[in-house]
Amino acid sequence: MTNVINELHTDLYINGEWVTTQDKKDVINPATGETIAQIAQANEAQVEEAIQTAHEAFSGWKALELKERVTYLHKIADLLEENAGRLAEIMTLEQGKPLKESKLEVLSGAESFRWNAEESRRLYGELIPAPNNHKYEIIYEPIGVVAAITPWNFPSGMITRKIAPALAAGNTIVLKPSGDTPLSALAIFELFEQAELPKGVANIVMGSSKEIGQAFTDSNKVNKITFTGSTPIGKALYEQSGQTLKKMSLELGGHAPFIVHEDADIEAAVKGLIAAKFRNNGQVCIAPNRIFVHSSIKDKFMDKLVPEVEALKVGNGLNEESDIGPLIREDAIDKIKQQIVNATDKGATLVTGGHRLTEGEYSNGFFIQPTILDHVNKTMDIFYEETFGPVIPIITFDTIEEALAMANDTEYGLASYAYASDSSIIQQISRTLEYGMVGINEVAISNPETPFGGVKHSGFGRENSHLGIKEYVTAKFVNTQF
Ligand code: NAP
Protein backbone atom coordinates (compact mmCIF):
# COMPACT_ATOMS: atom_id res chain seq x y z
CA MET A 1 0.00 0.00 0.00
CA THR A 2 1.25 3.45 -0.80
CA ASN A 3 1.28 6.27 1.71
CA VAL A 4 -1.50 8.32 0.14
CA ILE A 5 -3.82 5.42 0.83
CA ASN A 6 -2.38 4.43 4.22
CA GLU A 7 -3.19 7.89 5.54
CA LEU A 8 -6.76 7.88 4.26
CA HIS A 9 -9.92 7.32 6.33
CA THR A 10 -11.75 4.19 5.16
CA ASP A 11 -14.84 4.48 7.38
CA LEU A 12 -18.33 5.88 6.95
CA TYR A 13 -18.72 9.59 7.70
CA ILE A 14 -21.98 10.29 9.54
CA ASN A 15 -22.87 13.43 11.47
CA GLY A 16 -19.30 14.69 11.30
CA GLU A 17 -17.80 11.47 12.76
CA TRP A 18 -15.85 8.62 11.15
CA VAL A 19 -17.83 5.46 11.90
CA THR A 20 -16.17 2.08 11.66
CA THR A 21 -17.87 -1.23 10.79
CA GLN A 22 -17.21 -4.95 11.18
CA ASP A 23 -17.85 -5.68 7.57
CA LYS A 24 -15.18 -4.55 5.03
CA LYS A 25 -14.73 -4.61 1.24
CA ASP A 26 -11.47 -4.75 -0.70
CA VAL A 27 -10.54 -2.00 -3.13
CA ILE A 28 -8.44 -3.27 -6.05
CA ASN A 29 -5.88 -1.39 -8.15
CA PRO A 30 -6.89 -2.33 -11.72
CA ALA A 31 -3.34 -1.80 -13.01
CA THR A 32 -1.80 -4.40 -10.67
CA GLY A 33 -4.69 -6.49 -9.33
CA GLU A 34 -3.50 -5.67 -5.78
CA THR A 35 -5.78 -4.93 -2.85
CA ILE A 36 -4.97 -1.36 -1.87
CA ALA A 37 -7.50 -0.76 0.92
CA GLN A 38 -10.38 -2.24 2.84
CA ILE A 39 -13.38 0.01 3.29
CA ALA A 40 -16.23 -0.01 5.80
CA GLN A 41 -19.59 -1.49 4.79
CA ALA A 42 -22.64 0.09 6.43
CA ASN A 43 -25.47 -1.90 7.95
CA GLU A 44 -29.12 -0.89 7.62
CA ALA A 45 -29.15 1.10 10.87
CA GLN A 46 -26.11 3.12 9.81
CA VAL A 47 -27.70 4.05 6.49
CA GLU A 48 -30.85 5.16 8.34
CA GLU A 49 -28.70 7.14 10.76
CA ALA A 50 -26.99 8.95 7.87
CA ILE A 51 -30.38 9.88 6.37
CA GLN A 52 -31.71 11.02 9.77
CA THR A 53 -28.60 13.09 10.40
CA ALA A 54 -28.89 14.82 7.04
CA HIS A 55 -32.58 15.43 7.77
CA GLU A 56 -31.78 17.06 11.12
CA ALA A 57 -28.94 19.17 9.69
CA PHE A 58 -31.13 20.53 6.88
CA SER A 59 -32.92 23.33 8.73
CA GLY A 60 -29.66 24.83 10.03
CA TRP A 61 -27.84 24.63 6.69
CA LYS A 62 -30.82 26.05 4.82
CA ALA A 63 -31.11 28.96 7.26
CA LEU A 64 -27.42 29.89 7.07
CA GLU A 65 -26.61 33.35 5.73
CA LEU A 66 -25.94 32.87 2.02
CA LYS A 67 -22.54 34.51 2.45
CA GLU A 68 -21.56 31.83 4.97
CA ARG A 69 -22.61 28.96 2.71
CA VAL A 70 -20.70 30.51 -0.17
CA THR A 71 -17.61 30.80 2.03
CA TYR A 72 -17.75 27.08 2.90
CA LEU A 73 -18.00 26.15 -0.77
CA HIS A 74 -15.05 28.34 -1.76
CA LYS A 75 -13.06 26.84 1.12
CA ILE A 76 -13.77 23.34 -0.25
CA ALA A 77 -12.68 24.52 -3.72
CA ASP A 78 -9.43 25.87 -2.23
CA LEU A 79 -8.78 22.56 -0.46
CA LEU A 80 -9.46 20.55 -3.63
CA GLU A 81 -6.94 22.69 -5.49
CA GLU A 82 -4.32 22.49 -2.72
CA ASN A 83 -4.70 18.70 -2.50
CA ALA A 84 -5.13 18.00 -6.23
CA GLY A 85 -1.86 16.06 -6.54
CA ARG A 86 -2.68 13.70 -3.65
CA LEU A 87 -6.29 13.19 -4.71
CA ALA A 88 -5.18 12.48 -8.27
CA GLU A 89 -2.79 9.76 -7.07
CA ILE A 90 -5.55 8.16 -4.98
CA MET A 91 -7.86 8.19 -8.01
CA THR A 92 -5.30 6.64 -10.35
CA LEU A 93 -4.54 3.92 -7.81
CA GLU A 94 -8.17 2.85 -7.46
CA GLN A 95 -9.46 3.59 -10.97
CA GLY A 96 -6.46 3.30 -13.28
CA LYS A 97 -6.74 6.45 -15.43
CA PRO A 98 -3.53 8.39 -16.21
CA LEU A 99 -2.46 10.76 -13.46
CA LYS A 100 -2.86 13.85 -15.67
CA GLU A 101 -6.54 12.96 -16.29
CA SER A 102 -7.09 12.37 -12.56
CA LYS A 103 -5.63 15.76 -11.72
CA LEU A 104 -7.82 17.57 -14.26
CA GLU A 105 -10.85 15.79 -12.80
CA VAL A 106 -10.07 16.96 -9.25
CA LEU A 107 -9.49 20.52 -10.47
CA SER A 108 -12.75 20.50 -12.40
CA GLY A 109 -14.43 19.51 -9.11
CA ALA A 110 -12.96 22.64 -7.51
CA GLU A 111 -14.41 24.64 -10.39
CA SER A 112 -17.83 23.03 -9.74
CA PHE A 113 -17.72 24.24 -6.13
CA ARG A 114 -16.75 27.76 -7.23
CA TRP A 115 -19.35 27.94 -10.00
CA ASN A 116 -22.17 26.71 -7.76
CA ALA A 117 -21.12 28.93 -4.86
CA GLU A 118 -21.56 31.93 -7.14
CA GLU A 119 -24.66 30.54 -8.83
CA SER A 120 -26.36 30.19 -5.42
CA ARG A 121 -26.29 34.01 -5.22
CA ARG A 122 -28.35 34.11 -8.41
CA LEU A 123 -31.21 31.77 -7.47
CA TYR A 124 -33.51 34.70 -8.10
CA GLY A 125 -37.21 34.31 -7.52
CA GLU A 126 -39.82 35.86 -9.83
CA LEU A 127 -42.70 38.30 -9.59
CA ILE A 128 -45.75 37.53 -11.70
CA PRO A 129 -48.16 40.31 -12.80
CA ALA A 130 -51.01 40.27 -10.26
CA PRO A 131 -54.17 42.24 -9.38
CA ASN A 132 -53.37 45.53 -7.57
CA ASN A 133 -54.04 44.25 -4.08
CA HIS A 134 -52.01 41.06 -4.58
CA LYS A 135 -48.41 39.98 -4.94
CA TYR A 136 -47.67 36.76 -6.84
CA GLU A 137 -44.14 35.55 -6.22
CA ILE A 138 -42.05 32.47 -6.92
CA ILE A 139 -39.36 31.61 -4.40
CA TYR A 140 -36.76 28.91 -5.05
CA GLU A 141 -36.17 26.82 -1.94
CA PRO A 142 -33.88 23.85 -1.25
CA ILE A 143 -35.52 20.43 -1.43
CA GLY A 144 -34.16 18.82 1.74
CA VAL A 145 -32.08 15.63 1.91
CA VAL A 146 -30.43 14.66 -1.36
CA ALA A 147 -29.23 11.07 -1.76
CA ALA A 148 -26.51 10.73 -4.40
CA ILE A 149 -25.32 7.49 -6.03
CA THR A 150 -22.25 7.71 -8.26
CA PRO A 151 -20.28 5.43 -10.62
CA TRP A 152 -16.62 4.39 -10.73
CA ASN A 153 -15.57 5.97 -14.03
CA PHE A 154 -15.20 9.51 -12.63
CA PRO A 155 -14.70 8.76 -8.93
CA SER A 156 -14.34 12.43 -8.03
CA GLY A 157 -16.05 14.41 -10.82
CA MET A 158 -19.38 12.63 -10.58
CA ILE A 159 -19.47 13.41 -6.86
CA THR A 160 -18.45 17.06 -6.98
CA ARG A 161 -20.92 17.88 -9.76
CA LYS A 162 -23.74 16.63 -7.50
CA ILE A 163 -22.64 17.74 -4.04
CA ALA A 164 -21.60 21.27 -5.07
CA PRO A 165 -25.01 22.37 -6.45
CA ALA A 166 -26.92 20.43 -3.77
CA LEU A 167 -25.08 22.17 -0.91
CA ALA A 168 -25.02 25.52 -2.71
CA ALA A 169 -28.81 25.48 -2.99
CA GLY A 170 -29.11 24.74 0.76
CA ASN A 171 -29.69 20.96 0.80
CA THR A 172 -27.93 18.30 2.85
CA ILE A 173 -26.40 15.15 1.38
CA VAL A 174 -25.97 11.41 1.84
CA LEU A 175 -23.57 9.96 -0.74
CA LYS A 176 -23.08 6.35 -1.79
CA PRO A 177 -20.04 6.17 -4.09
CA SER A 178 -19.23 3.15 -6.26
CA GLY A 179 -17.82 0.22 -4.29
CA ASP A 180 -15.03 -0.01 -6.88
CA THR A 181 -13.76 3.53 -6.25
CA PRO A 182 -14.72 4.78 -2.79
CA LEU A 183 -11.30 6.20 -1.90
CA SER A 184 -11.60 9.40 -3.96
CA ALA A 185 -14.95 10.01 -2.28
CA LEU A 186 -13.44 9.49 1.18
CA ALA A 187 -10.59 11.86 0.33
CA ILE A 188 -13.16 14.52 -0.62
CA PHE A 189 -15.03 13.97 2.67
CA GLU A 190 -11.78 14.48 4.56
CA LEU A 191 -11.63 17.89 2.93
CA PHE A 192 -15.23 18.60 4.02
CA GLU A 193 -14.09 17.84 7.55
CA GLN A 194 -11.10 20.18 7.15
CA ALA A 195 -13.43 22.88 5.82
CA GLU A 196 -15.42 22.42 9.06
CA LEU A 197 -18.65 21.88 7.20
CA PRO A 198 -21.37 21.74 9.90
CA LYS A 199 -22.04 18.24 11.24
CA GLY A 200 -24.57 16.19 9.28
CA VAL A 201 -24.56 18.40 6.18
CA ALA A 202 -22.59 15.84 4.14
CA ASN A 203 -22.54 12.12 4.97
CA ILE A 204 -21.06 9.12 3.18
CA VAL A 205 -22.15 5.48 3.37
CA MET A 206 -20.65 2.52 1.57
CA GLY A 207 -21.92 -1.05 1.38
CA SER A 208 -24.45 -3.18 -0.49
CA SER A 209 -25.59 -0.95 -3.35
CA LYS A 210 -28.94 -2.71 -3.62
CA GLU A 211 -29.72 -2.30 0.08
CA ILE A 212 -28.53 1.30 0.28
CA GLY A 213 -30.45 2.17 -2.90
CA GLN A 214 -33.58 0.61 -1.42
CA ALA A 215 -33.13 2.51 1.86
CA PHE A 216 -32.80 5.77 -0.11
CA THR A 217 -35.85 5.18 -2.29
CA ASP A 218 -38.03 3.92 0.62
CA SER A 219 -37.25 6.79 2.97
CA ASN A 220 -39.69 9.66 3.26
CA LYS A 221 -36.82 11.72 4.66
CA VAL A 222 -34.93 11.56 1.36
CA ASN A 223 -36.41 14.25 -0.88
CA LYS A 224 -34.33 13.80 -4.00
CA ILE A 225 -32.23 11.10 -5.64
CA THR A 226 -29.47 12.06 -8.00
CA PHE A 227 -27.99 9.06 -9.78
CA THR A 228 -25.25 8.62 -12.36
CA GLY A 229 -24.72 5.12 -13.65
CA SER A 230 -26.09 2.50 -16.00
CA THR A 231 -29.53 2.70 -17.59
CA PRO A 232 -30.88 -0.54 -16.01
CA ILE A 233 -29.99 0.60 -12.45
CA GLY A 234 -31.38 4.09 -13.15
CA LYS A 235 -34.67 2.56 -14.27
CA ALA A 236 -34.79 0.32 -11.18
CA LEU A 237 -34.30 3.32 -8.86
CA TYR A 238 -36.98 5.27 -10.76
CA GLU A 239 -39.43 2.43 -10.31
CA GLN A 240 -38.51 1.98 -6.62
CA SER A 241 -39.10 5.69 -5.99
CA GLY A 242 -42.73 5.55 -7.10
CA GLN A 243 -44.14 5.06 -3.61
CA THR A 244 -42.24 7.95 -2.02
CA LEU A 245 -42.44 10.19 -5.13
CA LYS A 246 -38.89 11.44 -5.20
CA LYS A 247 -37.63 14.28 -7.31
CA MET A 248 -34.94 12.61 -9.46
CA SER A 249 -32.06 13.31 -11.79
CA LEU A 250 -30.84 10.34 -13.82
CA GLU A 251 -27.58 10.58 -15.75
CA LEU A 252 -27.44 7.21 -17.49
CA GLY A 253 -25.68 5.38 -20.29
CA GLY A 254 -24.74 6.77 -23.68
CA HIS A 255 -23.78 5.52 -27.15
CA ALA A 256 -22.47 8.63 -28.86
CA PRO A 257 -22.33 8.88 -32.65
CA PHE A 258 -19.39 10.71 -34.24
CA ILE A 259 -20.15 11.83 -37.81
CA VAL A 260 -17.34 12.81 -40.18
CA HIS A 261 -18.92 14.48 -43.21
CA GLU A 262 -17.24 14.69 -46.62
CA ASP A 263 -16.29 18.37 -46.11
CA ALA A 264 -14.84 17.83 -42.60
CA ASP A 265 -11.36 18.91 -41.57
CA ILE A 266 -10.05 15.35 -41.35
CA GLU A 267 -7.07 16.18 -39.18
CA ALA A 268 -9.28 17.96 -36.64
CA ALA A 269 -11.77 15.09 -36.69
CA VAL A 270 -9.05 12.50 -35.97
CA LYS A 271 -7.63 14.65 -33.19
CA GLY A 272 -11.08 15.10 -31.64
CA LEU A 273 -11.88 11.40 -31.93
CA ILE A 274 -8.63 10.31 -30.26
CA ALA A 275 -9.14 12.80 -27.40
CA ALA A 276 -12.78 11.89 -26.77
CA LYS A 277 -12.53 8.14 -27.36
CA PHE A 278 -9.45 7.34 -25.32
CA ARG A 279 -10.06 9.59 -22.33
CA ASN A 280 -10.38 7.22 -19.37
CA ASN A 281 -9.78 4.36 -21.83
CA GLY A 282 -13.21 4.78 -23.41
CA GLN A 283 -14.97 4.26 -20.07
CA VAL A 284 -16.94 7.47 -20.46
CA CYS A 285 -20.69 7.91 -20.98
CA ILE A 286 -20.02 10.58 -23.64
CA ALA A 287 -17.26 8.66 -25.48
CA PRO A 288 -17.79 8.36 -29.26
CA ASN A 289 -18.99 4.80 -29.80
CA ARG A 290 -20.09 4.68 -33.44
CA ILE A 291 -17.94 6.51 -35.99
CA PHE A 292 -19.84 7.34 -39.20
CA VAL A 293 -17.40 8.33 -41.97
CA HIS A 294 -18.40 9.57 -45.43
CA SER A 295 -17.31 6.97 -48.00
CA SER A 296 -15.49 9.58 -50.16
CA ILE A 297 -13.00 10.47 -47.37
CA LYS A 298 -12.83 7.11 -45.62
CA ASP A 299 -9.34 6.14 -46.89
CA LYS A 300 -7.80 9.49 -45.99
CA PHE A 301 -9.45 9.37 -42.57
CA MET A 302 -8.16 5.86 -41.86
CA ASP A 303 -4.65 6.75 -43.06
CA LYS A 304 -4.49 9.41 -40.36
CA LEU A 305 -6.38 7.56 -37.64
CA VAL A 306 -4.64 4.17 -37.61
CA PRO A 307 -1.07 5.36 -36.84
CA GLU A 308 -2.39 7.70 -34.14
CA VAL A 309 -4.17 4.82 -32.40
CA GLU A 310 -1.18 2.52 -32.77
CA ALA A 311 1.08 5.16 -31.17
CA LEU A 312 -0.96 5.27 -27.94
CA LYS A 313 1.00 3.94 -24.97
CA VAL A 314 -0.95 1.60 -22.71
CA GLY A 315 0.32 1.34 -19.13
CA ASN A 316 -0.05 1.97 -15.43
CA GLY A 317 -1.67 5.39 -15.00
CA LEU A 318 1.03 6.33 -12.50
CA ASN A 319 3.65 6.27 -15.30
CA GLU A 320 3.87 9.65 -16.94
CA GLU A 321 4.26 8.20 -20.43
CA SER A 322 0.98 6.20 -20.27
CA ASP A 323 -1.75 7.55 -22.55
CA ILE A 324 -4.26 4.91 -21.48
CA GLY A 325 -4.55 2.84 -18.33
CA PRO A 326 -6.32 -0.44 -17.59
CA LEU A 327 -10.05 -1.17 -17.68
CA ILE A 328 -11.77 -1.19 -14.30
CA ARG A 329 -12.30 -4.95 -13.82
CA GLU A 330 -11.80 -8.36 -15.40
CA ASP A 331 -15.45 -8.50 -16.58
CA ALA A 332 -14.98 -5.20 -18.44
CA ILE A 333 -12.26 -6.90 -20.53
CA ASP A 334 -14.58 -9.86 -21.18
CA LYS A 335 -17.38 -7.56 -22.36
CA ILE A 336 -15.10 -5.72 -24.82
CA LYS A 337 -13.65 -8.97 -26.14
CA GLN A 338 -17.18 -10.34 -26.68
CA GLN A 339 -18.14 -7.24 -28.67
CA ILE A 340 -15.00 -7.55 -30.81
CA VAL A 341 -15.51 -11.28 -31.47
CA ASN A 342 -19.21 -10.78 -32.23
CA ALA A 343 -18.36 -8.02 -34.74
CA THR A 344 -15.56 -9.92 -36.50
CA ASP A 345 -17.70 -13.09 -36.66
CA LYS A 346 -20.31 -11.01 -38.49
CA GLY A 347 -17.90 -9.54 -41.02
CA ALA A 348 -16.11 -6.60 -39.33
CA THR A 349 -12.37 -6.22 -40.02
CA LEU A 350 -9.96 -5.92 -37.11
CA VAL A 351 -7.69 -3.09 -38.30
CA THR A 352 -5.55 -2.86 -35.18
CA GLY A 353 -5.53 -4.02 -31.54
CA GLY A 354 -8.24 -6.34 -30.24
CA HIS A 355 -6.17 -8.30 -27.72
CA ARG A 356 -5.71 -8.34 -23.98
CA LEU A 357 -2.20 -7.45 -22.81
CA THR A 358 -0.89 -10.03 -20.35
CA GLU A 359 2.90 -9.99 -20.38
CA GLY A 360 5.39 -8.18 -18.11
CA GLU A 361 4.07 -4.92 -16.68
CA TYR A 362 0.57 -5.93 -17.83
CA SER A 363 0.52 -9.37 -16.23
CA ASN A 364 -1.79 -8.73 -13.27
CA GLY A 365 -3.82 -5.76 -14.52
CA PHE A 366 -6.85 -5.39 -16.79
CA PHE A 367 -5.19 -4.05 -19.95
CA ILE A 368 -6.44 -4.30 -23.52
CA GLN A 369 -5.04 -2.86 -26.76
CA PRO A 370 -6.71 0.18 -28.33
CA THR A 371 -8.73 -1.24 -31.19
CA ILE A 372 -10.22 -0.21 -34.55
CA LEU A 373 -12.95 -2.26 -36.21
CA ASP A 374 -13.87 -1.48 -39.82
CA HIS A 375 -17.01 -2.45 -41.81
CA VAL A 376 -19.23 -2.42 -38.73
CA ASN A 377 -22.97 -2.67 -39.36
CA LYS A 378 -26.30 -2.95 -37.58
CA THR A 379 -26.21 -6.74 -37.28
CA MET A 380 -23.40 -6.45 -34.69
CA ASP A 381 -23.87 -6.03 -30.92
CA ILE A 382 -21.44 -3.12 -30.87
CA PHE A 383 -23.81 -1.05 -33.03
CA TYR A 384 -26.46 -0.99 -30.30
CA GLU A 385 -24.67 -1.85 -27.01
CA GLU A 386 -22.85 0.80 -25.01
CA THR A 387 -19.09 0.20 -25.46
CA PHE A 388 -17.15 0.98 -22.30
CA GLY A 389 -13.65 0.53 -23.62
CA PRO A 390 -11.04 1.57 -26.21
CA VAL A 391 -12.78 0.36 -29.38
CA ILE A 392 -13.44 2.49 -32.47
CA PRO A 393 -16.11 0.96 -34.74
CA ILE A 394 -16.12 2.46 -38.26
CA ILE A 395 -19.34 2.63 -40.31
CA THR A 396 -19.45 4.33 -43.73
CA PHE A 397 -22.26 6.42 -45.23
CA ASP A 398 -23.07 8.18 -48.50
CA THR A 399 -25.63 10.82 -47.55
CA ILE A 400 -25.98 12.92 -44.41
CA GLU A 401 -29.61 11.74 -44.05
CA GLU A 402 -28.37 8.14 -43.93
CA ALA A 403 -25.75 9.03 -41.28
CA LEU A 404 -28.26 10.91 -39.12
CA ALA A 405 -30.80 8.09 -39.30
CA MET A 406 -28.14 5.59 -38.14
CA ALA A 407 -26.91 8.00 -35.45
CA ASN A 408 -30.42 8.27 -33.99
CA ASP A 409 -31.04 4.53 -34.23
CA THR A 410 -30.35 3.85 -30.54
CA GLU A 411 -32.22 3.92 -27.26
CA TYR A 412 -29.61 6.34 -25.88
CA GLY A 413 -29.51 10.12 -26.28
CA LEU A 414 -26.65 11.61 -24.28
CA ALA A 415 -23.78 13.06 -26.34
CA SER A 416 -23.24 13.28 -30.11
CA TYR A 417 -20.51 14.76 -32.31
CA ALA A 418 -20.07 15.78 -35.92
CA TYR A 419 -17.31 17.28 -38.03
CA ALA A 420 -18.44 19.27 -41.09
CA SER A 421 -17.87 22.68 -42.73
CA ASP A 422 -21.00 23.64 -44.68
CA SER A 423 -23.21 25.76 -42.43
CA SER A 424 -26.50 24.35 -43.74
CA ILE A 425 -25.24 20.79 -43.14
CA ILE A 426 -24.13 21.80 -39.64
CA GLN A 427 -27.59 23.24 -39.00
CA GLN A 428 -29.24 20.04 -40.29
CA ILE A 429 -27.00 17.90 -38.09
CA SER A 430 -27.51 19.86 -34.88
CA ARG A 431 -31.29 20.03 -35.38
CA THR A 432 -31.73 16.35 -36.31
CA LEU A 433 -29.57 14.61 -33.71
CA GLU A 434 -31.81 13.33 -30.87
CA TYR A 435 -29.31 13.96 -28.09
CA GLY A 436 -28.98 16.13 -25.00
CA MET A 437 -25.59 17.41 -26.20
CA VAL A 438 -24.14 18.00 -29.66
CA GLY A 439 -20.48 18.85 -30.29
CA ILE A 440 -19.85 20.31 -33.76
CA ASN A 441 -16.17 20.37 -34.76
CA GLU A 442 -15.50 20.11 -31.01
CA VAL A 443 -15.47 17.31 -28.43
CA ALA A 444 -15.13 19.37 -25.23
CA ILE A 445 -18.79 19.45 -24.17
CA SER A 446 -18.56 19.28 -20.38
CA ASN A 447 -17.88 22.55 -18.53
CA PRO A 448 -19.17 23.99 -15.24
CA GLU A 449 -21.14 26.66 -17.14
CA THR A 450 -22.79 24.44 -19.79
CA PRO A 451 -25.65 21.95 -19.30
CA PHE A 452 -24.84 18.24 -19.24
CA GLY A 453 -27.50 15.54 -19.60
CA GLY A 454 -29.46 13.31 -21.89
CA VAL A 455 -32.77 12.36 -23.45
CA LYS A 456 -34.43 8.99 -24.17
CA HIS A 457 -32.92 6.15 -22.12
CA SER A 458 -29.92 8.30 -21.17
CA GLY A 459 -32.11 9.83 -18.46
CA PHE A 460 -33.26 13.30 -17.53
CA GLY A 461 -32.17 16.31 -15.57
CA ARG A 462 -29.16 18.51 -16.24
CA GLU A 463 -25.90 18.90 -14.34
CA ASN A 464 -23.55 21.91 -14.43
CA SER A 465 -24.63 25.36 -15.68
CA HIS A 466 -27.40 27.59 -14.33
CA LEU A 467 -29.82 24.73 -15.06
CA GLY A 468 -27.90 22.29 -12.85
CA ILE A 469 -28.53 24.08 -9.56
CA LYS A 470 -32.25 24.34 -10.41
CA GLU A 471 -32.43 20.52 -10.11
CA TYR A 472 -31.82 21.01 -6.38
CA VAL A 473 -34.57 23.52 -5.64
CA THR A 474 -38.31 23.56 -5.61
CA ALA A 475 -40.44 26.50 -6.78
CA LYS A 476 -42.78 27.85 -4.09
CA PHE A 477 -45.63 30.14 -5.16
CA VAL A 478 -46.75 32.77 -2.65
CA ASN A 479 -49.95 34.76 -3.25
CA THR A 480 -50.21 37.68 -0.83
CA GLN A 481 -53.30 39.87 -0.58
CA PHE A 482 -52.78 43.37 0.85
P1 NAP B 1 -23.83 1.04 -12.29
O1 NAP B 1 -23.50 -0.38 -12.20
O2 NAP B 1 -25.20 1.45 -12.66
O3 NAP B 1 -23.42 1.67 -10.88
C1 NAP B 1 -23.57 3.04 -10.60
C2 NAP B 1 -23.77 3.22 -9.13
O4 NAP B 1 -24.98 2.57 -8.76
C3 NAP B 1 -22.68 2.61 -8.27
O5 NAP B 1 -22.51 3.38 -7.11
C4 NAP B 1 -23.27 1.26 -7.91
O6 NAP B 1 -22.74 0.76 -6.70
C5 NAP B 1 -24.72 1.64 -7.72
N1 NAP B 1 -25.65 0.53 -7.84
C6 NAP B 1 -25.50 -0.66 -8.47
N2 NAP B 1 -26.62 -1.40 -8.32
C7 NAP B 1 -27.48 -0.67 -7.59
C8 NAP B 1 -28.81 -0.89 -7.09
N3 NAP B 1 -29.46 -2.01 -7.36
N4 NAP B 1 -29.40 0.09 -6.37
C9 NAP B 1 -28.75 1.24 -6.11
N5 NAP B 1 -27.49 1.51 -6.55
C10 NAP B 1 -26.88 0.57 -7.29
O7 NAP B 1 -22.88 1.82 -13.32
P2 NAP B 1 -21.30 1.79 -13.35
O8 NAP B 1 -20.88 0.52 -13.99
O9 NAP B 1 -20.73 2.16 -12.04
O10 NAP B 1 -21.01 3.02 -14.33
C11 NAP B 1 -21.02 2.93 -15.69
C12 NAP B 1 -22.33 3.43 -16.26
O11 NAP B 1 -22.54 4.78 -15.83
C13 NAP B 1 -22.32 3.48 -17.76
O12 NAP B 1 -23.55 3.02 -18.27
C14 NAP B 1 -22.15 4.97 -18.06
O13 NAP B 1 -22.61 5.37 -19.32
C15 NAP B 1 -22.89 5.59 -16.95
N6 NAP B 1 -22.45 6.98 -16.74
C16 NAP B 1 -23.29 7.98 -17.09
C17 NAP B 1 -22.88 9.31 -16.94
C18 NAP B 1 -23.79 10.44 -17.31
O14 NAP B 1 -23.51 11.57 -16.90
N7 NAP B 1 -24.87 10.22 -18.03
C19 NAP B 1 -21.62 9.58 -16.42
C20 NAP B 1 -20.78 8.53 -16.08
C21 NAP B 1 -21.23 7.22 -16.23
P3 NAP B 1 -21.58 -0.36 -6.68
O15 NAP B 1 -20.57 0.07 -7.68
O16 NAP B 1 -21.09 -0.29 -5.29
O17 NAP B 1 -22.27 -1.63 -7.02
Boltz pocket constraint, residues with backbone or C-beta under 6 A from the ligand:
constraints:
  - pocket:
      binder: B
      contacts: [[A, 149], [A, 150], [A, 151], [A, 152], [A, 153], [A, 154], [A, 158], [A, 176], [A, 177], [A, 178], [A, 179], [A, 180], [A, 207], [A, 209], [A, 210], [A, 211], [A, 212], [A, 213], [A, 214], [A, 228], [A, 229], [A, 230], [A, 231], [A, 233], [A, 234], [A, 236], [A, 237], [A, 250], [A, 251], [A, 252], [A, 253], [A, 254], [A, 284], [A, 285], [A, 286], [A, 386], [A, 414], [A, 454], [A, 458]]
      max_distance: 6.0
